[in-house]
Structure formats: C-alpha cells, structure tokens
Amino acid sequence: MSIELSDLPDGDVSVLTWHIDKEHGDFWPQWELDQKAHGLTDQDYFRSRDQLDVLHALRNEKHKALWRAKETSYKELSRFPEPEERTMHVEDGELTLKCSVPYFSVRLFEITPKNETNT
C-alpha cells in the first residue's frame, strides 16, 4: 500500500510506524491456543467464547484459574508494540509512505519534523 501526502514542509522528517496485528499488540491468538490446549468449548462460556471480558464469560472456576494464571502474560501481549523509526525526506511538499497491511491489522504513522527549521 502507498500513502501519498502533500502540502508538507520540505525537509527531513521522523516517521514512527506502529504495527497492530495478530503478532503485535494482541493477546487473543495466544488465548485461543490456550483454550484449545485446555479443551475449552462454547459450553464453557455464559454467552460467547469471543467476549473480551473473558474472566466473567467463563462458567467454571478451573477455567477462571487458567485465565488468572496467564492474565499477566496476556496483558504483555496486548501492549502497544514499540514503533519502527525511520528518517524520510519531504521534497516539493510530498511524502510517500509504503507499507503492507495484512487483513485484520492497523498501521499508525506519526510524522514529525527532524529539526525546528522544518516547521
């Protein structure tokens, strides 16, 4: 994918890129693996196994204990990942960002001038 920006001040800019997808900033894939490994089925939930409030969705104390035991690691997996940083050059007011965006993912860009003369 290409994103073309225009009407920017010329000069060097810092571009921070965050990747949010099933491998970055998401605990759900690990939770799905843990559910499978411990034999959880749809019947182990009050409404749906896809509820984000997992602890309150679970019916059985054994499964709630599993969630509690792994909750800290799930929180770590959910953290916003560190961004990639690169320096790019704006010329004639234009900047083109290129990236891949897999299904069910988000890319966030933060573009800032490298020095005060670019403002």
C-alpha positions in Angstrom: 0.0 0.0 0.0 1.2 3.5 -0.7 0.0 6.6 1.1 0.8 9.9 -0.6 0.9 13.0 1.5 1.1 16.5 0.1 1.4 20.2 1.3 4.1 19.3 3.8 7.0 21.5 4.7 10.2 20.3 2.9 13.0 18.7 4.8 13.8 15.6 6.8 11.0 14.0 9.0 11.0 11.2 11.5 8.4 8.6 10.7 7.3 6.3 13.5 5.2 3.3 12.4 3.3 1.1 14.8 2.1 -2.3 13.7 -1.0 -3.8 15.4 -2.0 -7.3 14.2 -2.2 -10.8 15.4 1.5 -10.9 16.2 1.8 -7.4 17.6 -0.4 -5.9 20.4 -2.9 -8.7 20.6 -3.3 -11.4 23.2 -6.3 -13.2 21.5 -4.3 -15.6 19.4 -2.5 -16.9 22.5 -5.8 -17.2 24.4 -7.2 -19.2 21.5 -4.2 -21.6 21.7 -4.7 -21.9 25.5 -8.4 -22.6 25.1 -7.7 -25.4 22.7 -4.9 -26.8 24.8 -7.2 -27.0 27.8 -10.2 -28.2 26.0 -12.5 -25.2 26.4 -15.6 -25.3 24.2 -18.5 -23.0 23.6 -20.3 -24.6 26.5 -17.7 -23.3 28.9 -18.9 -19.7 28.4 -22.1 -18.0 29.5 -22.7 -16.3 26.2 -19.9 -16.5 23.7 -16.2 -17.5 23.7 -15.5 -14.3 21.8 -16.3 -12.0 24.7 -13.4 -9.7 25.6 -14.3 -9.8 29.3 -13.1 -13.4 29.4 -13.0 -13.9 33.2 -16.7 -13.0 33.6 -17.6 -15.0 30.5 -16.2 -18.3 31.8 -18.5 -20.6 33.7 -16.1 -22.9 35.6 -13.6 -21.9 38.3 -10.9 -24.2 36.9 -11.0 -22.2 33.6 -11.1 -18.9 35.5 -8.0 -20.0 37.4 -6.3 -20.7 34.0 -7.2 -17.2 32.9 -5.9 -15.6 36.1 -2.7 -17.6 35.9 -2.0 -16.3 32.4 -3.5 -12.8 32.7 -0.2 -11.0 33.2 1.3 -12.6 30.0 -1.9 -11.7 28.1 -1.5 -8.1 29.2 2.1 -8.1 28.0 1.0 -9.4 24.6 -1.7 -6.7 24.5 0.8 -3.8 24.9 1.2 -1.4 22.1 4.4 -2.6 20.4 7.4 -0.3 20.1 7.3 1.6 16.8 9.7 1.3 13.9 11.5 4.6 13.3 13.0 5.9 10.0 14.0 9.2 8.6 12.5 10.3 5.3 12.8 13.4 3.2 9.9 15.6 2.1 10.6 17.2 -1.3 8.3 19.6 -3.1 5.8 19.2 -0.2 5.3 15.5 -0.9 6.0 12.3 1.0 5.0 8.7 0.1 4.7 6.1 2.8 4.8 2.4 1.7 3.7 -0.5 3.9 2.0 -3.8 3.9 -1.3 -4.1 5.8 -2.4 -7.7 6.4 -6.0 -8.5 7.0 -7.2 -7.6 10.5 -4.4 -5.2 11.2 -3.7 -1.5 11.6 -0.7 0.7 10.8 -0.3 4.0 12.6 2.1 6.6 11.4 3.5 9.6 13.3 5.4 12.1 11.2 7.4 14.9 12.9 10.0 17.4 11.6 13.6 16.3 12.4 14.6 19.9 13.4 13.0 23.2 14.0 13.7 24.6 10.5 11.1 22.2 9.1 8.1 23.6 11.0 
